[in-house]
């Protein structure tokens, strides 16, 4: 067992003691994704990169995508597209001007992509355009009001890349600029309504600690996360948002 595994094991024991049952937000999103995918016939995954779910969830990703009749992945990073592990229909493109006809898909998804959008008003309108009437846009993104993003926005990009590599094992090429222009509930609701969506559902999701590699710091973080879980008034400060925007029929 390497040192990272030992530290994560220790942090996991601390987490179980302080916040038992605390989910990982990617796991929550995976379950929501599976629910929507079961009803989808034409699915577009935006900013798909080389995978749809975390690295270690390859089998689950392939299971979720297996039954969909038509599934397309779109990303501007051609090198990432070439490495995609589950989607075979891949397209290099820009969310600002999607290369698809109106009403082409009944499900559009994005996992940790919205925070990178520079012009979400235009990009949400494009998503609505290629959604069929009654179709749904489901995405998972950081909550700009969470303590993690509040601190992250104070850090220079070089430090963010270093932390992503240390805490998540991500290479520099997998770390992209962030803007957080559609990453709080009020902004999402306004942009979605202006972009042509008829309804918006937003779920505030607490997640596992960001400081798991630093056990002395994970204790106060977990104490705060426990409050986020238990106090409804603090839900708006949870780590991530899972949103379902539906185009009107």
C-alpha positions as CSV (number, residue, x, y, z in Angstrom):
1,X,0.0,0.0,0.0
2,X,1.5,3.4,-1.0
3,X,1.5,6.4,1.2
4,X,-1.5,8.0,-0.6
5,X,-3.6,4.9,0.0
6,X,-2.6,4.9,3.7
7,X,-3.6,8.5,4.1
8,X,-6.9,8.0,2.3
9,X,-7.6,5.0,4.5
10,X,-7.0,7.1,7.6
11,X,-9.2,9.9,6.3
12,X,-11.9,7.4,5.4
13,X,-12.0,6.2,9.0
14,X,-12.2,9.8,10.3
15,X,-15.0,10.5,7.8
16,X,-16.9,7.4,9.0
17,X,-16.7,8.6,12.6
18,X,-17.7,12.2,11.9
19,X,-20.0,12.1,8.9
20,X,-21.1,8.5,8.3
21,X,-22.8,7.8,5.0
22,X,-21.4,10.9,3.4
23,X,-21.6,10.4,-0.4
24,X,-19.1,11.4,-3.1
25,X,-20.9,13.9,-5.3
26,X,-19.8,12.0,-8.5
27,X,-21.5,8.9,-7.1
28,X,-24.8,10.9,-6.7
29,X,-24.4,12.2,-10.2
30,X,-23.8,8.7,-11.6
31,X,-27.1,7.5,-10.1
32,X,-29.0,10.5,-11.5
33,X,-27.3,9.9,-14.9
34,X,-28.4,6.3,-14.9
35,X,-32.0,7.3,-14.2
36,X,-32.1,9.7,-17.1
37,X,-30.2,7.5,-19.5
38,X,-32.7,4.7,-19.1
39,X,-35.3,7.0,-20.8
40,X,-33.0,8.4,-23.5
41,X,-32.9,7.5,-27.1
42,X,-30.7,10.3,-28.5
43,X,-28.0,11.5,-26.0
44,X,-25.3,14.2,-26.3
45,X,-22.6,14.4,-23.7
46,X,-20.9,17.8,-23.7
47,X,-17.3,18.4,-22.8
48,X,-16.9,14.6,-22.7
49,X,-13.1,14.6,-22.7
50,X,-11.9,11.0,-22.5
51,X,-14.4,9.7,-20.0
52,X,-17.9,10.5,-18.6
53,X,-17.4,9.4,-15.0
54,X,-14.3,9.2,-12.7
55,X,-11.4,7.1,-13.8
56,X,-12.2,4.1,-11.6
57,X,-15.9,3.9,-12.8
58,X,-15.2,2.7,-16.3
59,X,-17.4,-0.4,-16.0
60,X,-20.3,1.6,-14.6
61,X,-19.9,4.1,-17.4
62,X,-20.1,1.4,-20.1
63,X,-23.1,-0.1,-18.4
64,X,-25.0,3.2,-18.4
65,X,-24.2,4.0,-22.0
66,X,-24.7,0.5,-23.4
67,X,-28.5,0.6,-23.9
68,X,-28.7,4.1,-25.6
69,X,-29.6,3.9,-29.3
70,X,-27.6,7.0,-30.3
71,X,-24.9,8.6,-28.1
72,X,-22.6,11.4,-29.2
73,X,-19.7,12.9,-27.2
74,X,-18.5,16.5,-28.0
75,X,-15.4,18.2,-26.9
76,X,-13.0,20.9,-28.2
77,X,-10.0,18.8,-27.1
78,X,-9.3,16.4,-30.0
79,X,-6.5,14.5,-28.1
80,X,-8.9,13.8,-25.2
81,X,-11.6,12.6,-27.7
82,X,-9.2,10.1,-29.2
83,X,-8.8,8.5,-25.8
84,X,-12.5,8.2,-24.9
85,X,-13.3,4.9,-23.3
86,X,-17.0,4.4,-23.8
87,X,-18.4,6.7,-26.5
88,X,-17.7,5.7,-30.1
89,X,-19.6,8.6,-31.9
90,X,-17.3,11.6,-31.1
91,X,-17.4,15.1,-32.4
92,X,-14.9,18.0,-32.1
93,X,-16.8,21.2,-31.5
94,X,-17.7,24.2,-29.5
95,X,-20.7,24.5,-27.2
96,X,-21.2,28.1,-28.4
97,X,-22.1,26.8,-31.8
98,X,-23.2,23.2,-31.7
99,X,-22.9,21.3,-35.0
100,X,-26.3,19.7,-34.8
101,X,-29.8,20.4,-36.1
102,X,-32.6,21.7,-33.9
103,X,-34.2,19.2,-31.6
104,X,-31.6,16.5,-32.3
105,X,-31.4,15.0,-28.8
106,X,-33.7,14.2,-25.9
107,X,-31.0,14.1,-23.3
108,X,-27.9,16.3,-23.0
109,X,-25.4,15.9,-20.1
110,X,-22.3,17.6,-18.8
111,X,-20.1,16.4,-15.9
112,X,-17.9,19.2,-14.5
113,X,-18.1,21.3,-17.6
114,X,-20.4,24.3,-16.8
115,X,-17.8,26.0,-14.6
116,X,-15.6,26.3,-17.7
117,X,-18.1,28.1,-19.9
118,X,-17.1,31.6,-20.8
119,X,-20.5,32.6,-22.2
120,X,-23.2,30.4,-20.6
121,X,-26.1,32.5,-21.8
122,X,-25.2,31.8,-25.4
123,X,-24.2,28.2,-24.7
124,X,-27.3,27.3,-22.7
125,X,-29.4,28.7,-25.6
126,X,-27.5,26.4,-28.0
127,X,-28.2,23.5,-25.7
128,X,-31.9,24.3,-25.7
129,X,-31.9,24.6,-29.5
130,X,-30.6,21.1,-30.1
131,X,-32.9,19.6,-27.4
132,X,-36.2,18.1,-28.5
133,X,-39.4,19.5,-26.9
134,X,-39.6,18.0,-23.4
135,X,-35.9,17.0,-23.5
136,X,-33.7,17.5,-20.5
137,X,-30.2,19.0,-19.9
138,X,-28.6,17.4,-16.9
139,X,-25.3,18.6,-15.5
140,X,-23.1,18.3,-12.4
141,X,-20.9,21.3,-11.5
142,X,-19.2,22.9,-8.5
143,X,-21.3,25.3,-6.4
144,X,-19.7,28.7,-6.5
145,X,-21.0,29.4,-3.0
146,X,-19.2,26.4,-1.5
147,X,-16.1,26.8,0.7
148,X,-14.1,24.8,-1.8
149,X,-14.7,27.1,-4.8
150,X,-14.5,30.2,-2.6
151,X,-11.0,29.2,-1.7
152,X,-10.1,27.9,-5.2
153,X,-11.0,31.2,-6.9
154,X,-8.3,32.9,-4.8
155,X,-5.6,30.6,-6.2
156,X,-3.5,31.1,-9.4
157,X,-4.0,28.5,-12.1
158,X,-0.5,27.1,-11.5
159,X,-1.4,26.2,-7.9
160,X,-4.7,24.8,-9.0
161,X,-3.0,22.5,-11.4
162,X,-0.6,21.3,-8.7
163,X,-3.4,20.7,-6.3
164,X,-5.4,18.8,-8.9
165,X,-2.4,16.5,-9.5
166,X,-1.7,16.0,-5.8
167,X,-5.3,15.5,-4.6
168,X,-6.9,13.9,-7.7
169,X,-4.0,12.5,-9.8
170,X,-5.0,14.7,-12.8
171,X,-2.4,15.7,-15.3
172,X,-2.0,19.4,-16.3
173,X,-3.5,18.7,-19.7
174,X,-6.8,17.7,-17.9
175,X,-7.0,21.0,-16.0
176,X,-8.9,23.7,-17.9
177,X,-9.6,27.4,-17.1
178,X,-12.6,28.0,-14.9
179,X,-15.1,31.0,-14.9
180,X,-18.0,30.0,-12.6
181,X,-20.5,32.2,-14.5
182,X,-23.4,29.7,-14.1
183,X,-22.5,28.1,-10.8
184,X,-25.0,29.3,-8.3
185,X,-28.8,28.6,-8.2
186,X,-29.9,32.2,-9.1
187,X,-27.6,32.5,-12.1
188,X,-28.6,29.1,-13.4
189,X,-32.3,29.8,-13.1
190,X,-31.9,33.2,-14.9
191,X,-29.7,31.9,-17.7
192,X,-31.9,28.8,-18.2
193,X,-35.1,30.8,-18.4
194,X,-33.6,33.3,-20.8
195,X,-32.1,30.5,-22.9
196,X,-35.5,28.8,-23.5
197,X,-35.8,26.2,-20.7
198,X,-39.3,25.8,-19.2
199,X,-38.3,24.4,-15.8
200,X,-35.2,24.1,-13.6
201,X,-34.5,21.6,-10.8
202,X,-31.4,22.1,-8.7
203,X,-30.1,19.6,-6.2
204,X,-27.4,20.8,-3.7
205,X,-25.1,17.9,-3.0
206,X,-22.6,17.6,-0.1
207,X,-19.5,15.6,-1.0
208,X,-16.4,13.9,0.5
209,X,-13.7,16.3,1.9
210,X,-11.3,18.0,-0.4
211,X,-8.5,17.8,2.2
212,X,-8.5,14.0,2.5
213,X,-4.7,13.9,1.9
214,X,-4.2,16.2,4.9
215,X,-5.7,14.3,7.9
216,X,-5.2,17.1,10.5
217,X,-7.2,19.5,8.3
218,X,-9.9,17.0,7.3
219,X,-11.4,16.9,10.8
220,X,-12.6,20.6,10.9
221,X,-13.6,20.2,7.2
222,X,-15.8,17.1,8.1
223,X,-17.3,18.9,11.0
224,X,-18.4,21.7,8.6
225,X,-19.7,19.2,6.0
226,X,-21.7,17.5,8.7
227,X,-23.5,20.8,9.4
228,X,-24.1,21.2,5.6
229,X,-25.8,17.8,5.7
230,X,-27.9,18.3,8.8
231,X,-29.0,22.0,8.5
232,X,-31.4,22.7,5.5
233,X,-30.6,26.4,5.8
234,X,-26.9,25.6,4.9
235,X,-27.7,23.5,1.9
236,X,-27.0,26.3,-0.5
237,X,-23.3,26.1,0.6
238,X,-22.9,22.4,-0.3
239,X,-20.1,21.3,-2.7
240,X,-21.8,20.8,-6.0
241,X,-25.0,21.2,-7.9
242,X,-26.9,18.6,-10.0
243,X,-29.3,20.4,-12.3
244,X,-32.0,19.2,-14.6
245,X,-33.2,21.8,-17.1
246,X,-36.2,20.8,-19.2
247,X,-37.2,22.3,-22.5
248,X,-40.9,23.1,-22.8
249,X,-43.1,20.8,-24.8
